[in-house]
Amino acid sequence: MYSSYDPRMDTRQRIVDLVASNPGQMTCLEYITIAEELEARGPCSLLVFGLGKDTPLWSDLNQNGKTIFLEGDARWIAKMRTAAIDVHWVEYTTKLEQAEELKKREGIPMLLPSQVRQRVWDVILVDAPPGEAPGRPGRFQSIYEASRLAAPDACVFVHDIDRPVEKWFSTRFLGKPIETVHRLGVFGTRAKQPRR
Ligand SMILES: C[S@@+](CC[C@H](N)C(=O)[O-])C[C@H]1O[C@@H](n2cnc3c(N)ncnc32)[C@H](O)[C@@H]1O
């Protein structure tokens, strides 16, 4: 289990440490982009598709707001769950190789806990399911549901936007990105001014 960091630790230093201990995931600038949006909004409603070593960071940055994590892999739930982490298991029912067929659909819904449907979300991070190989779920459903759950002025982040599925389905359901930071697509409205 990964414990929460010392809350007095500077967020930037914490992100540098996270990247060093979490190879193959987001870059410093990607994590900082999301962290700055959370800091600019203050306590907000934050929905995160996917657990990882970054989970305590998002939970702590939004500690006076409402944060829910959705995870499809029970092993990651067992690894990351603490009293402070509100995580729900979800099932992704589509596979990566269905991309062409799914492009013809109006929507690609999934079953979500009532706590998630009951509110609109100010910030949504789509970083799951992994979506890296055929036979495994793609991010079709998480991207589609993000588009339905987002508040009118929400900011939606989609990671791995360089991959064809994430790029095509994000554009289809979330529109044109307002910004792309490395492999992080930013959609909707930013409270924090984008970098130039
Ligand atoms: C891209 S990973 C999410 C990584 C997380 N956002 C982070 O930055 O640490 C997507 C899914 O893979 C699993 N996962 C999480 N962290 C992982 C890691 N370091 N390596 C491999 N799989 C991971 C979880 O099931 C998660 O929902």
PDBQT file of the ligand as one rigid body, heavy atoms in Angstrom, charges set to zero:
ROOT
HETATM    1  C1  LIG A 201      -2.206   4.210 -16.970  1.00  0.00    +0.000 C 
HETATM    2  S1  LIG A 201      -2.512   3.345 -15.487  1.00  0.00    +0.000 S 
HETATM    3  C2  LIG A 201      -2.900   4.701 -14.375  1.00  0.00    +0.000 C 
HETATM    4  C3  LIG A 201      -1.638   5.251 -13.818  1.00  0.00    +0.000 C 
HETATM    5  C4  LIG A 201      -1.790   6.370 -12.836  1.00  0.00    +0.000 C 
HETATM    6  N1  LIG A 201      -2.598   7.449 -13.331  1.00  0.00    +0.000 N 
HETATM    7  C5  LIG A 201      -0.433   6.931 -12.442  1.00  0.00    +0.000 C 
HETATM    8  O1  LIG A 201      -0.046   7.993 -12.959  1.00  0.00    +0.000 OA
HETATM    9  O2  LIG A 201       0.217   6.267 -11.655  1.00  0.00    +0.000 OA
HETATM   10  C6  LIG A 201      -4.090   2.683 -15.881  1.00  0.00    +0.000 C 
HETATM   11  C7  LIG A 201      -4.481   1.443 -15.089  1.00  0.00    +0.000 C 
HETATM   12  O3  LIG A 201      -3.374   0.558 -14.996  1.00  0.00    +0.000 OA
HETATM   13  C8  LIG A 201      -3.206   0.099 -13.669  1.00  0.00    +0.000 C 
HETATM   14  N2  LIG A 201      -2.012   0.784 -13.162  1.00  0.00    +0.000 N 
HETATM   15  C9  LIG A 201      -1.913   1.796 -12.273  1.00  0.00    +0.000 A 
HETATM   16  N3  LIG A 201      -0.638   2.138 -12.077  1.00  0.00    +0.000 NA
HETATM   17  C10 LIG A 201       0.096   1.318 -12.859  1.00  0.00    +0.000 A 
HETATM   18  C11 LIG A 201       1.486   1.166 -13.076  1.00  0.00    +0.000 A 
HETATM   19  N4  LIG A 201       2.381   1.923 -12.442  1.00  0.00    +0.000 N 
HETATM   20  N5  LIG A 201       1.888   0.219 -13.952  1.00  0.00    +0.000 NA
HETATM   21  C12 LIG A 201       0.994  -0.569 -14.582  1.00  0.00    +0.000 A 
HETATM   22  N6  LIG A 201      -0.339  -0.486 -14.418  1.00  0.00    +0.000 NA
HETATM   23  C13 LIG A 201      -0.789   0.447 -13.555  1.00  0.00    +0.000 A 
HETATM   24  C14 LIG A 201      -4.502   0.438 -12.947  1.00  0.00    +0.000 C 
HETATM   25  O4  LIG A 201      -5.393  -0.636 -13.145  1.00  0.00    +0.000 OA
HETATM   26  C15 LIG A 201      -4.971   1.689 -13.682  1.00  0.00    +0.000 C 
HETATM   27  O5  LIG A 201      -6.355   1.830 -13.658  1.00  0.00    +0.000 OA
ENDROOT
TORSDOF 0
